[in-house]
Amino acid sequence: METDGRRWHDPKDAREFDRRRANSCASLGWRLLRFTWAEVLHDPAYVIATVRASLAEATAVLIPADPATDAPEQAHAARACPCV
């Protein structure tokens, strides 16, 4: 999850760095949630609902129905993203 504010994201080089980092994480199977500073301050219910929905979806994928028979590759998403 990342918040985008003018102080850190207005310079062109900062935006380009963020896009490259986001693309690197996406290529590894990560989903990034990005929120504006205004959303965090003025609409925290939206931010919380979005994060919860994303976590619920990820949890449904990560928790196998039968851990004894499901492929261990599913566990890769539990590791920290090296792009951050």
C-alpha positions, 0 to 999 in steps of 0.5 A: 500500500502506498500513499501518493502526496505532492511532496514525494510524487510531484517531481518527474523522477520520483513518479518514474521511480514509483512506476518502475518499482510498481511494475517490478512488484507487479511482475512478481505477482504483487498487487499495489494499492495506491491512495492519495493523501486526501483519500487517507485523510478525508475518506479513511473508510474507503481506504480501509474497505479497499485494503480489507477487500484486497486482503480477503481476496489474497487470503482466499488465494493463499490459504489452500483448501487442503494444505497437504495436497495443494502446491507449495508455490502458493506460499510465495506471495507471503514473502516480502516484496523485494522491490520496496 
